[in-house]
């Protein structure tokens, strides 16, 4: 448990997360309307998803199978009998005044997800994974609100954790691990910006050692994992301050304001909300065929944690490097393709974690969007090995390869980037540097060996990074001693 100290009292934090995930289906969960994102408002609707009287829902088979895929990947138990229920409440973005969800007999239950904090594994238990329909979307203007029902009826998966997390860092680690698995099994695009991945957090604090949970608050409106961590930390500090000043924490829903970095009260939940669930009469209870479940299990690829262990064993990567390589399926796949072409895993991992990753982050691209061909990256690394180019030149060359899509061999020839290995040319550059930097020369001769690195830097700059570093070092030392 993370502990917060205030005065003479120490508090423990208790966090549970509810993750809502839009599934990657072509049509909605109970009708045939498109789920494409970004269409004109209210153009992807029909009597079923608009809740017209007399319209009947029909369950989307693909949505059910994707939901089961998630449940199995999270080691959940698939329920022997599955049923849909009506969750009754009124809100403007809910056209039927009820949501078709699951309550008494959900799709699955009792799973878990391991996370790693400070090198130690912690198991976060999953209460349930169930399937439901999404609501419409409200747009609030200054003096009115608008509703887009395109999202209404989109298949939505709810992944509910037990209150097993005890710090914002653990919550962040849980979400990161969960998103990685969801991307690996290809059930959603997991875009928080487009609303296909959303998270609500329940948080309470209690005195250290207490058995009973404190009064919880629910936090909504968090559009990034960074925001989840910040909102939770603010709420911990707020609740501790309230208890220390003798105030009572009330059960409520709060919104996170990223601009102010605070949570603000949205509505009170002092009384337990009774949604008056009852079985959905238009969808009969059912169970999964064992044969279908077995087929779904076969579709699940090697997941991040076992893949990380294999990378450590087969490619001799460190735990840290392997974790970075498997954190995104696209990166892991690309890494393995590179290893097939150039069997130096550590060097490939270094470039992917370093210059390639920096470029992707700067441009906001994924590895698949980057367009860097495997043969181009590995070809460049072979040129470094062959002393055709220096590592410094390679850093600049990489950007040109990505921008132009041209092979490293062609670019090196076109721009004259071949490494200078000619002793006479290197000596000429070194003589000039020695003449211009007598203070550094004196420092080196006076016993400051690290001055040689500064002189080498000058030589490399004079040769535009093309001089063979090994030869520069050898000739410099010979001339200075």
N, C-alpha and C positions, 0 to 999 in steps of 0.2 A: 504494500500500500504506500502511495505517496503521502508524505506527511507535511502538513502546513502548520507552522508554529505561530501562535499569537498569544502574547502575554505568557502565562504559565500553562496554557492549554495547547495540546497538539491535536490536530484534526486529520482524519483520513478521508480520502476522496473515493467515491463510488460512481462509476460511469457505465452506462449501457448505450448502445447505438442501434438505431433503426435505419437501415439503408434501403432506399427505394430505387429499383433498377428497371428502366425501360428495356424490354427485350427486343432483339433484332429480328422482327418479323416484318413481312411485306404488308400484312393487313392487321387490323385490330383484333382484340382478343375474342369479341363476341359478334363481330360483323365483318364484312368484306372491305371496309373503307381503308384507304392507304394510310400508312404511318410515316410517309416521307416528311422530313423536317423542313420547315421554311416555306411551305405552301401559303397561298393567300388565305387569310383568316376565314374560317367557316366554309371551306371548299371541300374538305375531306370528312363529310358527315352524312348520316343517313338516319332514318327513323329509329334504328336500334340504338346507336350511340347518342342520339339526341333525346332518347327516352320517350318516344311517342307512345301513346296508349295502344295496346294490341301488338306491338312489335316484340319479337321473340329472339333471345340470344342463342347463338350456336357457338360452342367452344372451338377455338382455333387449335388444331392438333399440334402445329409447330410451336405455338406458345407453351403448350403443356410439356412438350418434349424438352424445350430449352430450360424451362423451370426445373424439370427433373434433373437435367444435366448439372445445373448449379447445385441442387440439393446433394447429388451424389458426390460432386467435387468437394463439397464441404463435409463429407462423411455423415450426412444426415440419414436418418431412417425414413424411407418412404412409407407413408401410412397405408395400412391394409384397406381402408375405406376412405375415399376422398369425397368431399362435398363442398359446394359453394353456398354462401349465405348472403343475405341482404343486410348491409350495414346502414341503418337508417339515420340520416341527419340532413339538415337543410343548409345548403350553402349555394351562392349564386352560380359557382362553376360546376355544380353537380346537377345535371338536367333532370334526372329521375327522382331526386331527393333521397336516393339511396345509392350505395355503391355495391356492386357485386364483388364480394371478397370471400375470405375463408376464415372461419372462427372455430367452430366445434370440431371439424375434421379437416385440418389443413393438409396440404400436400406432403409435408415432411416435418420432422422434429428431431431434437437431440443430435446436433452435429457439433463440430468444433473447428477452430482455425488456430494453428500455432503462430505466435509472433516471437520476435527475438529482440530483447532489450538488453543492452550492454553485454551482448554475447550469450545471454541466458534465454532459454526457451520458456515461454509461458503460454498455456492453452487458454484460449478464449472460447467459451462454450456458446453454441448457437441454439437459441430456444426453438426457432422454427423458420422455415422458408416457405412462404405461401404465395399464391398467384391471385391477382386482383386486376381491376381495371383502373386506369388513371382518370383523373378529372380533367375538366377544361382548364384554361389559363386566364386569369384576370389581369387586366392592364389598368392601373389606376392613374387617372389624369387629375388635374387640379380640382375640377368640380364635377367629375363623373368617372365611371369605370366602364370598361369594355370587356367583353368575353369572347375568347376564341375557343371554339369547341373542337378544333382539329385534334387536339391531344386527348380529348375525352374518349375513353375506350381503348387507348393504347395499352397493350399488355404490360403490367407492372408487377415486378417481383419485390416482395418485402422480406428482407433478411434481418431478423431480430436477434441481437446478441443478449446473453445474460449480462447482468451488471458486474462483469469480471474485470473491467479496466480500472486502474487506480491512478491514472495520470493522463494529462493531455498527450504526452509522448506515446503512451501505450495506445491511445485512441488513434493517433496518427499512424502508428505502426500497423494497427489492425486494418485501417482503411487502405493503406498502401498494399498490404499483403492480399487483401480481399480483391482490390481492383486488378492486381496482377493475375490472380486466378481467373477472374471473369474475362479478362482479355485473352488469356491462354485458351479458354474453352470457347471463345468467340460467340458469346451470347448477347453482347451489347457493345456499342461504341464507347460506353462509360464516359460520356462527355458531360462534365458538370456545367459547362458553359451553356450547353443546349438543353440541360435539364434531364438528360437520360440517366444520370446518377445523382441522387440527392440523399442527404443525410440529416437526420434529426438526432439530437443527443439528449439523454436523460442523465442528470447529474445531481448528486447530493453529497453532503459532508456529514461526518459524525465524529464524536470524540474518539480518540484512539482507544482501541480495545472494546468499544461498544458493539453489541451484537445487533441491535436494532438499527435499521437504515434511517437516515435523516429524511427530511421533507425534500422531495425532488422537484426540480424545475426542468422543463423541456425547452431546448434551444432549437430554433428553426432559422432558415434563411442564410445558410452557410454554403457558399458557392466554390469552395476549394478546401483541400485538406489543411492548408495553412490557416484558413479561416476557422476551421473546426478547432484546431489547437489553440488559436488565440481566443476564441469565444469561451472555450472551456476554462482556460486560465483566468480570464476575467471573471467568470462566474464563480470559480473557487474563491478568488480574492473577495468578491462581493459578499458571498455567503459567510465567509469567516468574519469579515468586518461586521456584518449584521449580528451574528451570534455574540461576538465580543462586546457589542454595544447594547446587548440585551433585547434586540429586536427579534421578532418571530419571522421565520422564512415561510412564505406561503407557496402552495402548489400552484404553478402557473406556467403558461407558455410564453417564452420570451424570444424576441427577434435579435439577431446579431447585426449591428451596424458597423460594417468594415471601415467606413471613413472615420468614424469616431472611436473605433475599437472598443465598443461597449455592447452590452445586451440591454434591451429595453422591454418592458412588459407589453405583451400583446393582448392576452386574455387570461382571466383567472380560471383555474381548474380545481378550486377548493373541494368541489363535490366530484365524486367519480362519475365520468360521463357514461350514461347508459345509451348505447347505440341501438338497443332493441334488435339485436341480431335474430334472424329466423331463417330457416332453410330456404334457399332460392327455389321456388316451385317450378321454374321453367328449365332447370338443369338437374337431371337426376344424379344421385350419388353413383360413384363408380370406383373401380379399382384398376390398377395397372396390370397389364399382362406381363408375366415374368419374362416372356420372350422379348417384349418391347424394352423392358428395363435393361436386359442384357445387351441389347443392341445399342442403347444409349451409353452404357458403361464403356463399350468398345470405342465410342466416338471421343472419349475424353483423352486428350494427349498427355504426355509426360508433364506434370505440373511443376511449378517453380522450385519447390523445396527438393524433390528427388532429382530434378535436373541440376540444381546447384551442387548437390552431393556428387553427382556424376562428373561435373566439370572439375571439381576438386580432385577426384580420383583419376580421371582419364587425362586431364590436361594440366594437372599439377598447379592449378591456380590457388591463390590464397582464399580463405573463406570470404574476405571482403571483396576481392576481385570477382569471384564466382557469383556472389550475391548481386553485384552490379550487373554482370553479364546476363543474369536470368530475370532481372527485375521487369524487363519488357520482352515479350515473346519475339518481337521483330529484331531486337538487338541480339538475343540468344540465337535465333536462326541465322542471322547474318554472320555472327561470330563463328558458328560451326561451318558455314560455307567457306569462310576465309581459311579456317584451319585445314580444310580439305585441299586447298590450293597452296597453302604456305604453312608448313607444320611448325610454327613457332607461336603457340597460343599466348604466352605472356606478352610478347611484343604486340600481337594483334589487340589483346585486351587493353594494353597501355594506350594505343592510338585511339581505340574506340572510347575509352574513358576520358582521354585528354582532348586532342585537337578535333576529332570528329564530333564528340559530345558538345564541345564548346560551340562549334559551328551550328549544330542542330538547335541548341538553346538560343543562340543569337538570332537565328532565322525563324524560330518557332516551327521546326520541322521534325517529323519522325524519321527513323532510319529508312523506312520504305518510301517516304516522300523525298528524301535527300537525293536519290538517284545516283549514289556512288556505287559503281559496279564493283563486284568482288575482285574481278581480275585487275581493275585499276588500282585499288588499294594494295593488293598483294604484289602487283607488279612494281609499285613504288617502293615497297619494303625490300624487294629483291634488289632494286637499284642501290639502295642504301648499303645492303650487304656486300654488293659488288664494288663499292666505293665509286660508283658512277656519279652519285650525288651525295651531299652531306645531309645530316639530319636537319640542319637549319634550313637548307634549301627545300627539303621535303615539306616543311611546315607551310611555306609559301606555295609550293607546288600543289599541295593538297587542295587548297582553296581554288586554284585554277582548274584542277581536274573536275571538282564538283560543279563549278560555274559553267564550264564549257563542255563537259562530258567527253573531253579528249583524253586519249591514253597518256600515261606519264612519259612513255618513251618518246612520243611525238612532241609533247610539250617541252621536254628537256632539250631535244634537238632544235626545235623552233626558236626557243628563247636563249639557247647557249648556256644552259645551266649545269653542264658537265663539271664534275669536281676537278679542281686543278691539282694535279699530282706532279707536275713538272717541277723538279727541284730548283732550277734556275729562276723560274717565275716566283716561286714561294720565297726564295732567298732575297729576291729584289724587294718584295713587299716587307719582309722582316727587317731588312737593312733600313728601310724608310721609317718603319715604326720605331726602331731602336734610336734612330737619330732624333725623332720627334718627341720621344718620351724618356729623357735621361733620368728623371726623378724615379720612374718605375724601375729602370735598369739599376739605379743605385740601391733602391730598396731590395731588389732581388739579390744583388751582390752582397748586401749587408745582412743577409740571412732570412729575409722575408720571402719564403718560397711561394706564397700565394700570389705574389706580384706577377709571377709567370702567367697566371690565368688572365690578369688584366691585359697583359701584353698580347696574349693569344687572341683576346677579344678584339683588340685593335687591328691585328692582322686579318682576322676573319671579316671585320667590317671593311677593311681596305680591299679585300678580294670578293666582297659582296657575298660572303658566306660560302664561297665555292672552294676554298683551299682545303686540302686534306688535313683534318685536325691532328692526326697522329704525326704527320710529317712536320707540321708547324711546330708542335711541341718538341720534337726531336731536334730540329734545326735551331730553334730558339735557345734551347738549353746548351747546345754545342757552341753557339756563337757567344753566349753570355758567360760560359765557364772556360 
